Amino acid sequence: MHNHENSERLASYADVLAGELPDTWTSAYHPSEDKDDLAELADRVWDLDLVAESLAEHPLQQAAVLTRPDGAQLVVLDRHDELDGFLIAALAPRELPDEAYRGVREPNGIALTDDLSAQQVAGDLLARYDTALAQVRHNAVAGVQPSQPERVVLTWQQDGSLAAAPVGETATAVLVATSFVQDKQTGIYRLSGDDTTTQARAVRETGRQLDAHGIDTALQHPSGRIAPAATPAATPPAPTAPRTPANRAR
Protein backbone atom coordinates (compact mmCIF):
# COMPACT_ATOMS: atom_id res chain seq x y z
CA MET A 1 0.00 0.00 0.00
CA HIS A 2 1.38 3.41 -0.93
CA ASN A 3 1.62 6.11 1.66
CA HIS A 4 0.63 9.73 1.16
CA GLU A 5 4.22 10.85 0.56
CA ASN A 6 4.71 8.37 -2.28
CA SER A 7 1.38 9.33 -3.83
CA GLU A 8 2.23 13.02 -3.74
CA ARG A 9 5.65 12.28 -5.23
CA LEU A 10 4.29 10.38 -8.24
CA ALA A 11 1.45 12.85 -8.88
CA SER A 12 3.81 15.83 -8.63
CA TYR A 13 6.36 14.23 -10.95
CA ALA A 14 3.68 13.53 -13.56
CA ASP A 15 2.32 17.08 -13.35
CA VAL A 16 5.76 18.58 -13.95
CA LEU A 17 6.54 16.12 -16.76
CA ALA A 18 3.26 16.99 -18.50
CA GLY A 19 4.27 20.62 -18.55
CA GLU A 20 7.73 19.87 -19.94
CA LEU A 21 6.71 17.63 -22.86
CA PRO A 22 6.20 19.10 -26.35
CA ASP A 23 2.59 19.96 -27.29
CA THR A 24 -0.09 20.15 -24.60
CA TRP A 25 -0.49 17.39 -22.02
CA THR A 26 -2.73 17.07 -18.97
CA SER A 27 -2.07 14.84 -15.98
CA ALA A 28 -4.56 12.77 -13.96
CA TYR A 29 -3.57 10.83 -10.86
CA HIS A 30 -5.18 7.45 -10.04
CA PRO A 31 -4.78 6.33 -6.39
CA SER A 32 -5.04 2.77 -5.12
CA GLU A 33 -8.79 3.25 -4.53
CA ASP A 34 -9.35 3.52 -8.31
CA LYS A 35 -9.12 -0.25 -8.73
CA ASP A 36 -11.16 -0.51 -11.94
CA ASP A 37 -9.26 2.34 -13.60
CA LEU A 38 -5.92 0.86 -12.57
CA ALA A 39 -6.88 -2.56 -13.93
CA GLU A 40 -7.86 -1.00 -17.25
CA LEU A 41 -4.62 0.97 -17.38
CA ALA A 42 -2.55 -2.15 -16.71
CA ASP A 43 -4.33 -3.93 -19.57
CA ARG A 44 -3.64 -1.04 -21.96
CA VAL A 45 0.07 -0.67 -21.22
CA TRP A 46 1.67 -0.98 -24.67
CA ASP A 47 4.81 -2.79 -23.68
CA LEU A 48 6.31 -6.28 -23.85
CA ASP A 49 9.55 -5.46 -22.11
CA LEU A 50 10.55 -3.51 -19.00
CA VAL A 51 7.14 -2.22 -17.93
CA ALA A 52 5.29 -5.46 -18.68
CA GLU A 53 7.85 -7.35 -16.58
CA SER A 54 7.42 -4.90 -13.70
CA LEU A 55 3.61 -5.17 -13.82
CA ALA A 56 3.83 -8.97 -13.79
CA GLU A 57 5.74 -8.82 -10.50
CA HIS A 58 4.14 -5.72 -8.95
CA PRO A 59 0.40 -5.22 -9.58
CA LEU A 60 -0.49 -1.60 -10.25
CA GLN A 61 -1.25 0.30 -7.03
CA GLN A 62 -1.17 3.87 -8.33
CA ALA A 63 -0.50 5.65 -11.60
CA ALA A 64 -0.67 8.99 -13.35
CA VAL A 65 -1.95 9.30 -16.91
CA LEU A 66 -0.73 12.01 -19.27
CA THR A 67 -3.14 12.81 -22.10
CA ARG A 68 -2.61 14.81 -25.30
CA PRO A 69 -5.57 16.41 -27.13
CA ASP A 70 -5.31 13.92 -30.02
CA GLY A 71 -5.92 11.03 -27.62
CA ALA A 72 -2.33 9.88 -27.12
CA GLN A 73 -1.71 8.78 -23.54
CA LEU A 74 1.31 7.94 -21.42
CA VAL A 75 1.24 6.36 -17.96
CA VAL A 76 3.70 7.01 -15.14
CA LEU A 77 4.24 4.10 -12.72
CA ASP A 78 6.33 3.32 -9.68
CA ARG A 79 9.78 1.88 -10.32
CA HIS A 80 10.43 -1.19 -8.18
CA ASP A 81 14.22 -1.48 -8.06
CA GLU A 82 17.18 -0.11 -6.16
CA LEU A 83 17.03 3.22 -8.04
CA ASP A 84 14.65 6.05 -7.25
CA GLY A 85 12.41 7.13 -10.07
CA PHE A 86 9.54 5.93 -12.21
CA LEU A 87 8.58 3.91 -15.25
CA ILE A 88 6.71 5.54 -18.12
CA ALA A 89 4.91 3.67 -20.88
CA ALA A 90 2.58 4.30 -23.77
CA LEU A 91 -1.09 3.34 -23.50
CA ALA A 92 -2.79 1.55 -26.38
CA PRO A 93 -5.92 3.32 -27.69
CA ARG A 94 -9.15 1.92 -26.23
CA GLU A 95 -11.30 1.61 -29.33
CA LEU A 96 -9.04 0.16 -32.02
CA PRO A 97 -9.60 -3.51 -33.00
CA ASP A 98 -6.99 -6.20 -32.36
CA GLU A 99 -6.12 -6.56 -36.03
CA ALA A 100 -4.99 -2.93 -36.20
CA TYR A 101 -2.03 -3.86 -33.98
CA ARG A 102 -0.87 -6.73 -36.15
CA GLY A 103 2.66 -6.15 -37.41
CA VAL A 104 3.15 -3.01 -35.30
CA ARG A 105 6.09 -3.01 -32.91
CA GLU A 106 5.29 -2.08 -29.32
CA PRO A 107 6.64 1.33 -28.23
CA ASN A 108 8.12 -0.21 -25.08
CA GLY A 109 8.42 2.03 -22.03
CA ILE A 110 11.48 3.44 -20.32
CA ALA A 111 12.81 3.92 -16.79
CA LEU A 112 13.33 7.42 -15.43
CA THR A 113 15.21 8.75 -12.43
CA ASP A 114 13.94 11.43 -10.09
CA ASP A 115 15.66 14.00 -12.28
CA LEU A 116 13.07 15.17 -14.79
CA SER A 117 13.77 13.52 -18.16
CA ALA A 118 11.30 15.19 -20.52
CA GLN A 119 13.90 15.24 -23.30
CA GLN A 120 14.43 11.48 -22.93
CA VAL A 121 10.68 10.87 -23.02
CA ALA A 122 10.13 13.08 -26.06
CA GLY A 123 13.18 11.93 -28.01
CA ASP A 124 12.81 8.23 -27.31
CA LEU A 125 9.48 6.90 -26.05
CA LEU A 126 7.24 9.60 -27.51
CA ALA A 127 8.87 9.37 -30.93
CA ARG A 128 8.34 5.60 -31.05
CA TYR A 129 4.81 5.95 -29.66
CA ASP A 130 3.77 8.47 -32.32
CA THR A 131 5.10 6.15 -35.04
CA ALA A 132 3.20 3.16 -33.62
CA LEU A 133 0.02 5.22 -33.18
CA ALA A 134 0.12 6.34 -36.80
CA GLN A 135 0.52 2.73 -37.94
CA VAL A 136 -2.35 1.28 -35.89
CA ARG A 137 -4.67 4.15 -36.81
CA HIS A 138 -3.89 3.59 -40.48
CA ASN A 139 -4.48 -0.15 -40.08
CA ALA A 140 -7.82 0.47 -38.35
CA VAL A 141 -9.06 2.66 -41.17
CA ALA A 142 -7.72 0.29 -43.83
CA GLY A 143 -9.76 -2.53 -42.28
CA VAL A 144 -13.07 -0.75 -42.86
CA GLN A 145 -14.79 -0.91 -46.24
CA PRO A 146 -15.41 2.67 -47.45
CA SER A 147 -18.98 3.86 -47.68
CA GLN A 148 -20.52 6.08 -50.35
CA PRO A 149 -23.16 8.83 -50.13
CA GLU A 150 -25.87 6.39 -51.22
CA ARG A 151 -24.64 3.33 -49.30
CA VAL A 152 -23.24 2.69 -45.83
CA VAL A 153 -21.02 -0.38 -45.51
CA LEU A 154 -20.85 -2.10 -42.12
CA THR A 155 -17.64 -4.11 -41.75
CA TRP A 156 -17.30 -7.01 -39.30
CA GLN A 157 -14.27 -6.75 -37.03
CA GLN A 158 -12.46 -9.72 -35.53
CA ASP A 159 -13.71 -8.82 -32.05
CA GLY A 160 -17.32 -9.18 -33.26
CA SER A 161 -18.03 -5.46 -33.50
CA LEU A 162 -19.14 -3.64 -36.63
CA ALA A 163 -17.37 -0.61 -38.07
CA ALA A 164 -18.44 2.00 -40.59
CA ALA A 165 -17.06 5.13 -42.19
CA PRO A 166 -20.23 7.04 -43.13
CA VAL A 167 -20.32 9.70 -45.81
CA GLY A 168 -22.52 12.73 -45.11
CA GLU A 169 -24.32 14.16 -42.10
CA THR A 170 -27.48 12.07 -42.57
CA ALA A 171 -25.73 8.70 -42.47
CA THR A 172 -23.58 9.84 -39.56
CA ALA A 173 -26.62 10.97 -37.57
CA VAL A 174 -28.34 7.62 -38.14
CA LEU A 175 -25.33 5.65 -36.90
CA VAL A 176 -25.10 7.78 -33.77
CA ALA A 177 -28.83 7.38 -33.15
CA THR A 178 -28.55 3.59 -33.39
CA SER A 179 -25.71 3.18 -30.86
CA PHE A 180 -22.63 3.41 -33.08
CA VAL A 181 -19.85 5.21 -31.23
CA GLN A 182 -17.19 7.26 -32.97
CA ASP A 183 -13.53 6.52 -32.37
CA LYS A 184 -12.17 10.06 -32.08
CA GLN A 185 -8.72 8.98 -33.22
CA THR A 186 -9.76 7.49 -36.58
CA GLY A 187 -13.25 8.88 -37.20
CA ILE A 188 -14.58 5.31 -37.57
CA TYR A 189 -17.98 4.50 -36.04
CA ARG A 190 -18.24 1.20 -34.17
CA LEU A 191 -21.08 -0.92 -32.83
CA SER A 192 -20.13 -3.27 -30.01
CA GLY A 193 -20.64 -7.01 -30.44
CA ASP A 194 -20.68 -7.77 -26.72
CA ASP A 195 -24.42 -8.48 -26.89
CA THR A 196 -25.28 -9.95 -30.30
CA THR A 197 -29.03 -9.64 -29.75
CA THR A 198 -28.73 -5.93 -29.03
CA GLN A 199 -26.29 -5.59 -31.92
CA ALA A 200 -28.70 -7.28 -34.36
CA ARG A 201 -31.53 -5.02 -33.23
CA ALA A 202 -29.35 -1.94 -33.70
CA VAL A 203 -28.27 -3.04 -37.19
CA ARG A 204 -31.87 -3.64 -38.27
CA GLU A 205 -32.86 -0.20 -36.99
CA THR A 206 -29.85 1.32 -38.76
CA GLY A 207 -30.96 -0.24 -42.04
CA ARG A 208 -34.55 0.94 -41.53
CA GLN A 209 -33.56 4.54 -40.79
CA LEU A 210 -31.04 4.74 -43.62
CA ASP A 211 -33.56 3.28 -46.06
CA ALA A 212 -36.02 6.00 -45.04
CA HIS A 213 -33.42 8.51 -46.26
CA GLY A 214 -32.80 6.64 -49.50
CA ILE A 215 -29.47 5.21 -48.34
CA ASP A 216 -28.71 1.51 -48.81
CA THR A 217 -26.90 -0.61 -46.22
CA ALA A 218 -24.39 -3.36 -46.98
CA LEU A 219 -22.58 -5.83 -44.74
CA GLN A 220 -18.87 -6.50 -45.26
CA HIS A 221 -18.10 -10.05 -44.14
CA PRO A 222 -14.61 -11.04 -42.97
CA SER A 223 -14.10 -12.88 -46.25
CA GLY A 224 -14.52 -9.62 -48.15
CA ARG A 225 -17.93 -10.56 -49.57
CA ILE A 226 -20.42 -7.69 -49.44
CA ALA A 227 -24.12 -8.41 -49.04
CA PRO A 228 -27.20 -6.19 -48.61
CA ALA A 229 -27.77 -5.52 -44.94
CA ALA A 230 -31.04 -3.71 -44.48
CA THR A 231 -32.12 -6.31 -41.89
CA PRO A 232 -29.13 -8.63 -41.37
CA ALA A 233 -28.85 -11.19 -38.64
CA ALA A 234 -25.95 -10.34 -36.40
CA THR A 235 -23.71 -13.39 -36.61
CA PRO A 236 -20.24 -12.12 -35.78
CA PRO A 237 -17.08 -14.17 -36.15
CA ALA A 238 -15.79 -15.95 -33.08
CA PRO A 239 -14.34 -13.33 -30.72
CA THR A 240 -10.61 -13.17 -30.30
CA ALA A 241 -8.80 -12.96 -26.98
CA PRO A 242 -8.78 -9.52 -25.35
CA ARG A 243 -5.96 -7.25 -26.47
CA THR A 244 -3.32 -7.35 -23.74
CA PRO A 245 0.40 -6.72 -23.75
CA ALA A 246 0.95 -10.48 -23.74
CA ASN A 247 -1.07 -11.30 -26.87
CA ARG A 248 -0.74 -8.10 -28.90
CA ALA A 249 1.04 -9.12 -32.07
CA ARG A 250 4.31 -7.55 -33.04
FENSUL-V48978 format. One record per backbone hydrogen bond with DSSP energy under -0.5 kcal/mol. NH is the residue of the N-H (numbers start at 1). CO is the residue of the C=O. Records with the same first field share a line. If there is no record, write none. Layout:
NH->CO / CO
//
This chain:
7->3
8->4
9->5
10->6
11->7
12->8
13->9
14->10
15->11
16->12
17->13
18->14
19->15
20->16 / 17
21->17
25->23
26->67
28->65
30->63
31->29
34->31
35->33
38->34
39->35
40->36
41->37
42->38
43->39
44->40
45->41 / 42
46->90
47->45
53->49
54->50
55->51
56->52
57->53
58->54
63->30
64->76
65->28
66->64 / 74
67->26
68->72
69->24
71->68
74->66
75->89
76->64
77->75 / 87
79->85
80->78
81->79
86->112
87->77
88->110
89->75
90->107
91->73
92->44
100->97
101->98
102->99
104->101
105->103
108->106
110->88
112->86
121->117
122->118
123->119
124->120
125->120
126->121
127->122
128->124
129->125
130->126
131->127
132->128
133->129
134->130
135->131
136->132
137->133
138->134
139->135
140->136
141->137
142->138
143->139
144->141
145->143
147->165
148->151
151->148
152->216
153->151
154->152 / 218
155->153 / 163
156->154 / 220
157->161
160->157
162->191
163->155
164->189
168->166
172->168
173->169
174->170
175->171
176->172
177->173
178->174
179->176
180->175
181->190
183->188
184->182
186->183
187->183
189->164
190->181
191->162
192->190
196->194
199->195
200->196
201->197
202->198
203->199
204->200
205->201
206->202
207->203
208->204
209->205
210->206
211->207
212->208
213->209 / 210
214->211
215->210
216->150 / 214
218->152
219->227
220->154 / 218
221->219 / 225
224->221
227->219
229->217
232->229
235->233
244->242
247->244
248->244
//
